[in-house]
Amino acid sequence: MDPFNSVVSNEKFSKLTLNVINYPKSLEHWENIINYLIDEVSPINKKLDKKLYKLIVTTYESLLFNFPYLENYYIDYGLFEYKLGNISNVHKIFKNGLKVFNQKSVLVWVSYLQLCNEIVTDDKALFKKYEKAEQYIGMHFYSGEFWELYLNLIKERSISKIRYFSMLRKILEYPIYSFSKFYAIWLKEIDNVRDLKQLSLFAPRDELKKKLKIDIKFKSRKGPYLFECKKKLKKITKEMYSVIQFQVLEIYSLFESNLSIQYYVSPDKLIPTSEIEKWEGYIDYSINTRNEQLIEINFQRGLIITANYDAIWIKYSKWLISSQKDLVSAKNILIDGLSMSLKKSKIIKMLFDVLVGLNDYDSLEYILSQMEKFSINIVDIDDFEIFWDFIQFKMFLANNSLKSRYSESQKNSFLPENIFTLILNRLKYEGSKEGQLLLLHYLVQLQDKDNTKIIENKVFKQIIKDNLEYYINDGTFWTLYSQLIYFDPSSSYLEKRRSILNLWKTGVPHTDSVKELLSEFCFKYLPDDIDNLDDLFA
């Protein structure tokens, strides 16, 4: 049996393929199949079967199409082609990956440049790549590895010592995580100075003379004078170090150390709201610096982690519109957000406003027509994301001035009756459809002072009335119901406590799994009622 058929006829491959087909938005299944294929063809070399090569390439492309923010897989894909000697493909993969991240992924850039050091022989072309990378990631908090590569490149491939020292001096001004390493290099270079003329490498002669009173043309006893000059350079270096150290420690203590996720998270995994709020705070801090390069770097960093949520997409677009007056870039960001965020209604509304501002009515009409296509057999559809996209679109039409194009009824309704009917009909499928508890979670997120009772009566109470055991026996349902009551702006704290305790007394099943989730809720929101909860489950 040839290598290709030996792999694809394997029972394990068939099972892995079936998992990907049934759950295309589950990253775990995609990782399993790509890892299986790579293991089967290892060690990778130019003798790889052509059919297997095409299969692996197709799998990588499909994986990155479904999950475009997976930085590591652009790197893995590029390395796969590198091992096969397909250099033009290596460049193409990394360039496509960098384009996805608006050129601001430090991880992809560093891996790409490391390969370029091996495969690009033209020094001028190589330096251009580094210059481009510097433009986009130079101020990234974790750009230290990039700067090390750049300095080593200058040492190895440039005859100009001034270029090396100018670059090192520039790095010293950036508040990056590994700043102290570059200060150590700078101080070591000062120690290595043996001649007054060498001091001109550290700063222009005029600047040395004006700011530090250093005259490199000094004619008297040069030994003691050189010692004093080096002492002055070290003093001002330590002063700079203290300033940068303060900035780095501030950024790290306020933001970086509190970020628990530094990578893309697939749609089937939830990110805590607190994590998104931390990124929003970090970006606000960056905006206050008025450094556009830093602002855009941190927007992109935030998007990589929170891509499946609408908050950073919207914040980025608002900044581009208000601060940069850049409607075109805002449009592009919102279109990317529309394709990746699970919550789309706010993105859609903002995108419509931007498209109208650009007089781009063709794009507006196209998006509207595409969204309307979701209406066919929407309740029966297996893909939860398509169902929720449709619901959000209908919500948008029901609450937006553009709704008049489609319907004149229920203009001021939070959710028209027909949308509630769709949601309840979907929920009645219970565990036979994916995303059911996530649907309840999203509904609770839509809560405000006017619709709390509507959501409670038409969804949560209806589920209990219909005795839908899939939800009733799951602690998540009761936690979400409790959250809905707790965050009702129209009720006092005591009223909320009383309502939640009555809810727990009358309907909650007494199982360990339910108690565990309600205990977490209690610790967070109702610490005074922990004993009451224990008594209920005693």
ZIJOPE-V320874 format. One record per residue. SS is DSSP state (h for helix, s for strand, l for the rest). PHI is phi in whole degrees, -180 to 180 (NA if undefined). NEAR is the number of other C-alpha atoms within 12 Angstrom. Layout:
BEGIN
ss:SS phi:PHI near:NEAR
ss:SS phi:PHI near:NEAR
END
This chain:
BEGIN
ss:l phi:NA near:9
ss:l phi:-70 near:13
ss:h phi:-56 near:20
ss:h phi:-63 near:22
ss:h phi:-66 near:17
ss:h phi:-63 near:19
ss:h phi:-79 near:28
ss:h phi:-75 near:24
ss:l phi:-87 near:16
ss:l phi:-67 near:18
ss:h phi:-61 near:13
ss:h phi:-65 near:18
ss:h phi:-62 near:26
ss:h phi:-61 near:20
ss:h phi:-66 near:19
ss:h phi:-65 near:28
ss:h phi:-64 near:27
ss:h phi:-63 near:17
ss:h phi:-62 near:21
ss:h phi:-67 near:25
ss:h phi:-65 near:20
ss:h phi:-76 near:17
ss:l phi:-132 near:24
ss:l phi:-67 near:29
ss:l phi:-100 near:33
ss:l phi:-97 near:25
ss:h phi:-61 near:30
ss:h phi:-56 near:22
ss:h phi:-68 near:26
ss:h phi:-66 near:37
ss:h phi:-64 near:30
ss:h phi:-62 near:25
ss:h phi:-74 near:34
ss:h phi:-70 near:34
ss:h phi:-67 near:23
ss:h phi:-62 near:25
ss:h phi:-64 near:36
ss:h phi:-65 near:27
ss:h phi:-62 near:16
ss:h phi:-67 near:24
ss:h phi:-102 near:27
ss:l phi:-73 near:19
ss:l phi:-73 near:14
ss:l phi:-77 near:22
ss:l phi:-152 near:19
ss:l phi:-70 near:17
ss:l phi:-86 near:16
ss:l phi:-57 near:26
ss:l phi:-56 near:22
ss:h phi:-63 near:18
ss:h phi:-67 near:19
ss:h phi:-67 near:26
ss:h phi:-59 near:30
ss:h phi:-63 near:16
ss:h phi:-64 near:26
ss:h phi:-67 near:33
ss:h phi:-61 near:26
ss:h phi:-62 near:19
ss:h phi:-68 near:29
ss:h phi:-61 near:35
ss:h phi:-62 near:25
ss:h phi:-67 near:25
ss:h phi:-58 near:35
ss:h phi:-75 near:31
ss:h phi:-69 near:23
ss:h phi:-77 near:23
ss:l phi:-132 near:35
ss:l phi:-67 near:33
ss:l phi:-99 near:43
ss:l phi:-87 near:35
ss:h phi:-56 near:38
ss:h phi:-62 near:29
ss:h phi:-80 near:35
ss:h phi:-66 near:40
ss:h phi:-67 near:35
ss:h phi:-60 near:31
ss:h phi:-62 near:39
ss:h phi:-63 near:37
ss:h phi:-67 near:30
ss:h phi:-59 near:33
ss:h phi:-68 near:30
ss:h phi:-63 near:29
ss:h phi:-65 near:22
ss:l phi:-91 near:24
ss:l phi:81 near:21
ss:l phi:-90 near:20
ss:h phi:-64 near:22
ss:h phi:-63 near:17
ss:h phi:-69 near:21
ss:h phi:-59 near:30
ss:h phi:-61 near:30
ss:h phi:-62 near:20
ss:h phi:-64 near:33
ss:h phi:-68 near:39
ss:h phi:-65 near:28
ss:h phi:-63 near:28
ss:h phi:-63 near:36
ss:h phi:-64 near:34
ss:h phi:-63 near:21
ss:h phi:-59 near:27
ss:l phi:-93 near:36
ss:l phi:54 near:30
ss:l phi:68 near:32
ss:l phi:-114 near:40
ss:l phi:-94 near:48
ss:h phi:-67 near:39
ss:h phi:-64 near:35
ss:h phi:-69 near:40
ss:h phi:-62 near:45
ss:h phi:-61 near:34
ss:h phi:-64 near:34
ss:h phi:-65 near:41
ss:h phi:-67 near:39
ss:h phi:-61 near:29
ss:h phi:-71 near:28
ss:h phi:-61 near:31
ss:h phi:-58 near:25
ss:h phi:-92 near:17
ss:h phi:-108 near:21
ss:l phi:-103 near:22
ss:l phi:-92 near:13
ss:l phi:-80 near:14
ss:h phi:-59 near:20
ss:h phi:-62 near:15
ss:h phi:-66 near:17
ss:h phi:-67 near:27
ss:h phi:-63 near:27
ss:h phi:-63 near:18
ss:h phi:-66 near:30
ss:h phi:-65 near:34
ss:h phi:-64 near:23
ss:h phi:-66 near:21
ss:h phi:-60 near:34
ss:h phi:-59 near:35
ss:h phi:-60 near:25
ss:h phi:-101 near:31
ss:h phi:-125 near:39
ss:l phi:-57 near:37
ss:l phi:-100 near:36
ss:l phi:-59 near:41
ss:l phi:-58 near:36
ss:l phi:-110 near:31
ss:l phi:-88 near:34
ss:h phi:-56 near:30
ss:h phi:-65 near:30
ss:h phi:-61 near:37
ss:h phi:-66 near:40
ss:h phi:-62 near:28
ss:h phi:-60 near:31
ss:h phi:-65 near:37
ss:h phi:-63 near:33
ss:h phi:-65 near:23
ss:h phi:-63 near:30
ss:h phi:-62 near:28
ss:h phi:-61 near:19
ss:h phi:-84 near:17
ss:h phi:-123 near:22
ss:l phi:-127 near:19
ss:l phi:-89 near:12
ss:l phi:-89 near:16
ss:h phi:-70 near:21
ss:h phi:-61 near:21
ss:h phi:-61 near:25
ss:h phi:-64 near:30
ss:h phi:-69 near:32
ss:h phi:-63 near:21
ss:h phi:-67 near:32
ss:h phi:-63 near:34
ss:h phi:-65 near:29
ss:h phi:-62 near:25
ss:h phi:-61 near:37
ss:h phi:-60 near:38
ss:l phi:-88 near:26
ss:l phi:-94 near:35
ss:l phi:-81 near:33
ss:l phi:-112 near:36
ss:l phi:-57 near:30
ss:l phi:-99 near:29
ss:h phi:-57 near:37
ss:h phi:-64 near:28
ss:h phi:-62 near:21
ss:h phi:-78 near:32
ss:h phi:-67 near:32
ss:h phi:-64 near:20
ss:h phi:-63 near:23
ss:h phi:-60 near:34
ss:h phi:-66 near:28
ss:h phi:-65 near:16
ss:h phi:-65 near:25
ss:h phi:-64 near:32
ss:h phi:-61 near:21
ss:l phi:-80 near:17
ss:l phi:-67 near:23
ss:l phi:-121 near:18
ss:l phi:-145 near:22
ss:h phi:-57 near:30
ss:h phi:-61 near:22
ss:h phi:-65 near:26
ss:h phi:-65 near:37
ss:h phi:-69 near:28
ss:h phi:-71 near:29
ss:l phi:-84 near:37
ss:l phi:-167 near:29
ss:l phi:-59 near:22
ss:h phi:-57 near:21
ss:h phi:-63 near:17
ss:h phi:-68 near:18
ss:h phi:-60 near:26
ss:h phi:-72 near:20
ss:h phi:-76 near:12
ss:h phi:-90 near:16
ss:h phi:-114 near:25
ss:l phi:58 near:19
ss:l phi:-107 near:30
ss:l phi:-112 near:27
ss:l phi:-74 near:28
ss:l phi:-100 near:21
ss:l phi:-54 near:18
ss:l phi:-103 near:13
ss:l phi:-75 near:12
ss:l phi:-64 near:12
ss:h phi:-80 near:20
ss:h phi:-60 near:16
ss:h phi:-61 near:16
ss:h phi:-67 near:22
ss:h phi:-62 near:29
ss:h phi:-58 near:22
ss:h phi:-67 near:22
ss:h phi:-64 near:34
ss:h phi:-64 near:35
ss:h phi:-63 near:21
ss:h phi:-64 near:23
ss:h phi:-62 near:33
ss:h phi:-67 near:25
ss:h phi:-63 near:17
ss:h phi:-70 near:23
ss:h phi:-65 near:30
ss:h phi:-66 near:20
ss:h phi:-67 near:17
ss:h phi:-63 near:25
ss:h phi:-57 near:31
ss:h phi:-62 near:20
ss:h phi:-65 near:20
ss:h phi:-67 near:26
ss:h phi:-58 near:27
ss:h phi:-62 near:21
ss:h phi:-64 near:23
ss:h phi:-65 near:29
ss:h phi:-63 near:23
ss:h phi:-65 near:20
ss:h phi:-62 near:27
ss:h phi:-68 near:21
ss:h phi:-71 near:16
ss:h phi:-79 near:19
ss:l phi:-130 near:29
ss:h phi:-56 near:29
ss:h phi:-70 near:20
ss:h phi:-94 near:20
ss:l phi:-85 near:27
ss:l phi:-90 near:18
ss:l phi:-126 near:24
ss:l phi:-125 near:27
ss:l phi:-147 near:24
ss:l phi:-68 near:32
ss:l phi:-116 near:31
ss:l phi:-67 near:32
ss:l phi:-60 near:29
ss:l phi:-84 near:23
ss:l phi:-115 near:20
ss:l phi:-88 near:23
ss:l phi:-101 near:25
ss:l phi:-58 near:17
ss:h phi:-57 near:15
ss:h phi:-62 near:16
ss:h phi:-67 near:26
ss:h phi:-65 near:34
ss:h phi:-63 near:22
ss:h phi:-63 near:28
ss:h phi:-66 near:40
ss:h phi:-63 near:32
ss:h phi:-64 near:26
ss:h phi:-63 near:34
ss:h phi:-68 near:35
ss:h phi:-59 near:25
ss:h phi:-60 near:22
ss:h phi:-64 near:27
ss:h phi:-60 near:26
ss:h phi:-67 near:15
ss:h phi:-74 near:17
ss:l phi:61 near:16
ss:l phi:-97 near:19
ss:h phi:-61 near:22
ss:h phi:-63 near:24
ss:h phi:-65 near:33
ss:h phi:-60 near:34
ss:h phi:-70 near:39
ss:h phi:-60 near:35
ss:h phi:-75 near:42
ss:h phi:-61 near:41
ss:h phi:-66 near:41
ss:h phi:-61 near:40
ss:h phi:-64 near:44
ss:h phi:-66 near:44
ss:h phi:-59 near:38
ss:h phi:-80 near:39
ss:h phi:-107 near:42
ss:l phi:-58 near:42
ss:l phi:-86 near:35
ss:l phi:-123 near:38
ss:l phi:-87 near:35
ss:h phi:-57 near:35
ss:h phi:-75 near:41
ss:h phi:-57 near:45
ss:h phi:-68 near:38
ss:h phi:-62 near:37
ss:h phi:-61 near:41
ss:h phi:-64 near:37
ss:h phi:-62 near:28
ss:h phi:-66 near:28
ss:h phi:-62 near:27
ss:h phi:-76 near:26
ss:h phi:-78 near:15
ss:l phi:-93 near:19
ss:l phi:-105 near:19
ss:l phi:54 near:17
ss:l phi:-113 near:20
ss:h phi:-70 near:29
ss:h phi:-66 near:22
ss:h phi:-66 near:25
ss:h phi:-62 near:33
ss:h phi:-59 near:36
ss:h phi:-64 near:27
ss:h phi:-63 near:39
ss:h phi:-67 near:39
ss:h phi:-65 near:29
ss:h phi:-62 near:34
ss:h phi:-64 near:37
ss:h phi:-62 near:34
ss:h phi:-81 near:29
ss:h phi:-112 near:34
ss:l phi:-74 near:36
ss:l phi:-75 near:38
ss:l phi:-97 near:40
ss:l phi:-116 near:39
ss:h phi:-60 near:34
ss:h phi:-68 near:33
ss:h phi:-65 near:40
ss:h phi:-61 near:39
ss:h phi:-60 near:34
ss:h phi:-67 near:33
ss:h phi:-63 near:39
ss:h phi:-60 near:35
ss:h phi:-62 near:27
ss:h phi:-67 near:33
ss:h phi:-62 near:29
ss:h phi:-64 near:20
ss:h phi:-62 near:19
ss:l phi:-91 near:21
ss:l phi:57 near:17
ss:l phi:-95 near:19
ss:h phi:-76 near:17
ss:h phi:-65 near:14
ss:h phi:-65 near:21
ss:h phi:-62 near:26
ss:h phi:-65 near:19
ss:h phi:-64 near:15
ss:h phi:-63 near:23
ss:h phi:-61 near:27
ss:h phi:-67 near:16
ss:h phi:-66 near:17
ss:h phi:-64 near:29
ss:h phi:-67 near:22
ss:h phi:-65 near:18
ss:h phi:-70 near:26
ss:h phi:-76 near:23
ss:l phi:-82 near:14
ss:l phi:48 near:16
ss:l phi:-67 near:27
ss:l phi:-68 near:32
ss:l phi:-83 near:22
ss:l phi:-66 near:23
ss:l phi:-76 near:23
ss:l phi:-74 near:26
ss:h phi:-63 near:31
ss:h phi:-61 near:34
ss:h phi:-65 near:31
ss:h phi:-61 near:38
ss:h phi:-70 near:37
ss:h phi:-57 near:34
ss:h phi:-63 near:35
ss:h phi:-60 near:37
ss:h phi:-64 near:40
ss:h phi:-64 near:36
ss:h phi:-64 near:40
ss:h phi:-62 near:35
ss:h phi:-61 near:34
ss:h phi:-63 near:35
ss:h phi:-72 near:30
ss:h phi:-121 near:26
ss:l phi:-125 near:28
ss:h phi:-63 near:18
ss:h phi:-70 near:24
ss:h phi:-59 near:22
ss:h phi:-60 near:16
ss:h phi:-70 near:14
ss:l phi:-114 near:20
ss:l phi:-160 near:16
ss:l phi:-106 near:17
ss:l phi:-94 near:17
ss:l phi:54 near:21
ss:l phi:-61 near:23
ss:l phi:-104 near:19
ss:l phi:-80 near:23
ss:l phi:-63 near:29
ss:l phi:-137 near:33
ss:l phi:-58 near:27
ss:h phi:-56 near:21
ss:h phi:-66 near:20
ss:h phi:-74 near:31
ss:h phi:-59 near:28
ss:h phi:-63 near:19
ss:h phi:-61 near:29
ss:h phi:-64 near:39
ss:h phi:-65 near:29
ss:h phi:-65 near:26
ss:h phi:-67 near:33
ss:h phi:-63 near:37
ss:l phi:-68 near:27
ss:l phi:-71 near:24
ss:h phi:49 near:27
ss:h phi:-76 near:20
ss:h phi:-81 near:17
ss:l phi:-121 near:25
ss:l phi:-79 near:27
ss:l phi:79 near:31
ss:h phi:-67 near:33
ss:h phi:-69 near:34
ss:h phi:-66 near:29
ss:h phi:-61 near:34
ss:h phi:-63 near:33
ss:h phi:-59 near:27
ss:h phi:-66 near:27
ss:h phi:-63 near:37
ss:h phi:-64 near:30
ss:h phi:-66 near:21
ss:l phi:-84 near:26
ss:l phi:-62 near:28
ss:l phi:-146 near:22
ss:l phi:-65 near:18
ss:l phi:-94 near:19
ss:l phi:-118 near:27
ss:h phi:-56 near:30
ss:h phi:-67 near:24
ss:h phi:-64 near:27
ss:h phi:-63 near:35
ss:h phi:-62 near:33
ss:h phi:-72 near:19
ss:h phi:-87 near:29
ss:h phi:-117 near:38
ss:h phi:-66 near:39
ss:h phi:-67 near:24
ss:h phi:-68 near:23
ss:h phi:-62 near:31
ss:h phi:-65 near:27
ss:h phi:-61 near:17
ss:l phi:-81 near:19
ss:l phi:54 near:17
ss:l phi:-82 near:24
ss:h phi:-64 near:21
ss:h phi:-56 near:23
ss:h phi:-87 near:36
ss:h phi:-61 near:31
ss:l phi:-89 near:26
ss:l phi:-108 near:29
ss:h phi:-62 near:30
ss:h phi:-62 near:29
ss:h phi:-59 near:39
ss:h phi:-71 near:43
ss:h phi:-66 near:36
ss:h phi:-65 near:34
ss:h phi:-62 near:43
ss:h phi:-64 near:38
ss:h phi:-63 near:36
ss:h phi:-58 near:39
ss:h phi:-69 near:39
ss:h phi:-64 near:34
ss:l phi:-95 near:29
ss:l phi:-73 near:31
ss:l phi:-67 near:19
ss:l phi:-87 near:19
ss:l phi:-113 near:21
ss:l phi:-78 near:14
ss:h phi:-60 near:18
ss:h phi:-65 near:17
ss:h phi:-64 near:17
ss:h phi:-63 near:25
ss:h phi:-57 near:28
ss:h phi:-63 near:20
ss:h phi:-65 near:23
ss:h phi:-67 near:35
ss:h phi:-63 near:31
ss:h phi:-64 near:18
ss:h phi:-60 near:29
ss:h phi:-65 near:33
ss:h phi:-70 near:19
ss:h phi:-94 near:14
ss:h phi:-131 near:28
ss:l phi:-74 near:33
ss:l phi:-70 near:24
ss:l phi:-89 near:25
ss:l phi:-122 near:18
ss:h phi:-63 near:18
ss:h phi:-67 near:20
ss:h phi:-68 near:29
ss:h phi:-62 near:30
ss:h phi:-60 near:22
ss:h phi:-71 near:25
ss:h phi:-69 near:40
ss:h phi:-64 near:30
ss:h phi:-61 near:23
ss:h phi:-61 near:28
ss:h phi:-64 near:28
ss:h phi:-59 near:17
ss:h phi:-82 near:17
ss:h phi:-117 near:22
ss:l phi:-130 near:25
ss:h phi:-61 near:17
ss:h phi:-73 near:18
ss:h phi:-109 near:25
ss:h phi:-62 near:23
ss:h phi:-65 near:16
ss:h phi:-63 near:23
ss:h phi:-65 near:31
ss:h phi:-61 near:23
ss:h phi:-64 near:14
ss:h phi:-64 near:25
ss:l phi:-99 near:21
ss:l phi:-68 near:11
END
